[in-house]
Amino acid sequence: MSLLTAIILVPLLTALGLVFVPRNLRFGVRLVALASSALTLLLALGLFLRYDAAPAVDGFKFVQQIP
């Protein structure tokens, strides 16, 4: 899985998972949301740090192609 896909899917899957958690577990929901946000931040930071090393494809960097 590429970083671009992970940056999109982590918050989406977390939100879908949190839909099924009861409201009385507010602290747990907040903790899971915080962990998801931190993971997304780390993935985005990794993408940022690899920016200059990535080869350009038609003028774009980090292109994901679907077969």
C-alpha positions as CSV (number, residue, x, y, z in Angstrom):
1,M,0.0,0.0,0.0
2,S,1.4,3.4,-0.9
3,L,1.6,6.3,1.4
4,L,-1.0,8.2,-0.5
5,T,-3.5,5.4,-0.1
6,A,-2.7,5.0,3.6
7,I,-3.1,8.8,4.2
8,I,-6.6,8.5,2.8
9,L,-7.6,5.2,4.3
10,V,-6.5,5.6,7.9
11,P,-8.9,8.4,8.8
12,L,-11.7,6.9,6.7
13,L,-11.4,3.4,8.3
14,T,-11.1,4.9,11.8
15,A,-14.3,7.0,11.3
16,L,-16.1,4.0,10.0
17,G,-15.0,2.0,13.0
18,L,-15.9,4.7,15.5
19,V,-19.5,4.8,14.2
20,F,-20.1,1.5,15.9
21,V,-18.7,2.5,19.3
22,P,-21.2,3.5,22.0
23,R,-21.4,7.1,23.0
24,N,-20.7,6.4,26.7
25,L,-17.1,5.4,25.8
26,R,-16.1,9.0,25.0
27,F,-12.6,8.8,26.3
28,G,-11.9,5.7,24.2
29,V,-13.3,7.3,21.1
30,R,-11.1,10.4,21.7
31,L,-8.1,8.2,22.2
32,V,-8.7,6.2,19.0
33,A,-9.3,9.4,17.1
34,L,-6.1,10.9,18.5
35,A,-4.1,7.8,17.6
36,S,-5.5,7.9,14.0
37,S,-4.6,11.5,13.7
38,A,-1.1,10.9,14.9
39,L,-0.6,8.0,12.5
40,T,-1.9,10.2,9.6
41,L,0.5,12.9,10.6
42,L,3.4,10.5,10.7
43,L,2.5,9.2,7.2
44,A,2.2,12.7,5.8
45,L,5.5,13.6,7.4
46,G,7.1,10.6,5.7
47,L,5.7,11.6,2.4
48,F,7.0,15.1,2.9
49,L,10.5,13.9,3.7
50,R,10.6,11.7,0.6
51,Y,9.4,14.5,-1.7
52,D,12.8,15.6,-3.1
53,A,14.0,12.0,-3.6
54,A,10.9,10.9,-5.6
55,P,11.2,10.8,-9.3
56,A,8.8,13.1,-11.3
57,V,6.3,11.3,-13.6
58,D,4.9,13.7,-16.1
59,G,5.6,16.6,-13.8
60,F,4.0,15.0,-10.8
61,K,5.6,13.3,-7.8
62,F,4.0,10.5,-5.8
63,V,1.7,9.4,-8.6
64,Q,-0.4,6.3,-7.9
65,Q,-1.6,4.4,-10.9
66,I,-4.5,1.9,-10.8
67,P,-4.0,-1.1,-13.0
